[in-house]
């Protein structure tokens, strides 16, 4: 089970790395480089629902 979770995590990390590099290639470079996977938490903080978002992630 751990190996499977690690494989999924590594794949997600690779995807995030590619997304970051794509964002840095944009002209002009964005002020904030945020991959899609972090937007749930980023927007939740701004919208005052951070605690709810963290609880939702904890159930995954």
C-alpha positions in Angstrom: 0.0 0.0 0.0 2.8 2.4 0.9 4.5 1.8 -2.5 1.3 2.6 -4.3 0.8 5.8 -2.3 4.4 6.8 -3.0 3.9 6.2 -6.7 0.8 8.4 -6.8 2.6 11.1 -4.8 5.7 11.0 -7.0 3.5 11.2 -10.1 1.6 14.2 -8.6 4.9 15.9 -7.7 6.2 15.3 -11.3 3.0 16.9 -12.7 3.3 19.8 -10.4 6.9 20.3 -11.4 6.0 20.4 -15.1 3.2 22.8 -14.3 5.6 25.2 -12.5 8.0 25.1 -15.4 5.2 25.9 -17.8 4.1 28.8 -15.7 7.6 30.2 -15.6 7.7 30.1 -19.4 4.8 32.5 -19.6 5.5 36.0 -20.6 5.2 37.9 -18.4 6.0 35.5 -15.6 3.0 35.4 -13.2 3.4 37.3 -9.9 2.4 34.1 -8.1 3.2 30.7 -9.4 0.5 28.4 -8.1 -0.2 24.9 -9.4 -3.8 23.8 -9.7 -3.4 21.4 -6.8 -2.8 24.3 -4.3 -5.7 26.5 -5.5 -8.2 24.8 -3.3 -6.3 25.9 -0.2 -5.2 29.3 -1.6 -8.7 30.3 -2.5 -10.1 28.9 0.7 -7.9 31.1 2.8 -8.9 34.2 0.8 -12.6 33.2 1.0 -12.6 32.4 4.8 -13.2 28.7 4.4 -9.7 27.4 5.1 -10.6 25.2 8.0 -13.4 23.5 6.0 -10.9 22.9 3.1 -8.3 21.3 5.4 -11.0 19.0 6.8 -12.1 18.0 3.3 -8.5 17.2 2.3 -8.0 15.2 5.5 -10.8 12.8 4.4 -9.1 11.9 1.1 
